């Protein structure tokens, strides 16, 4: 937090999930107490650990809906829940129709950044939705890149031939953060 606050060019912070370990309200309060010290706005996408036990209720009370978006400088930032395992691979997560509606071209934005926790190439992502998720990301040709967590290592890679970059962010154990311009 101190390092981020020393950077005058950071407009906002995105936390890519697992702010809690066991979905406990006290873990949300503890994790959020650090984020409250940021000098800029912050946004949190739900991680798989955030949804354990009563974590969904705690997450909703602390941060609101699992899926949300906003537009900043003509770029739409789309936060989508991809924690399929926590929804028992029921076809609910990710909500492909909601994602498609968010990515439909509009005069309000010129490109989109899609943020989620579990990448579609991971076993915790519903395999019955992986192809449709991929198609939705590429359908309108407006996704600039995606950002996700879950894997704990930093990597920029392109899992699909269309060339959309996936940015996998560092896990908390590295005491690092990524700055995206």
Secondary structure, 3 states (H helix, E strand, C coil): CHHHHCCCCCCEEEECCCCCCCCCHHHHHHHHHHHCCCCCEEEECCCCHHHCCCHHHHHHHHHCCCCEEEEECCEEEEECCCCCHHHCCCCCCCCHHHHHHHHCCECCECEEEEECCCCCCCCCCCHHHHHHHHHHHHHCCCEEEEEECCCCCCEEECCCCCCCEEEECCCHHHCCCCCCC
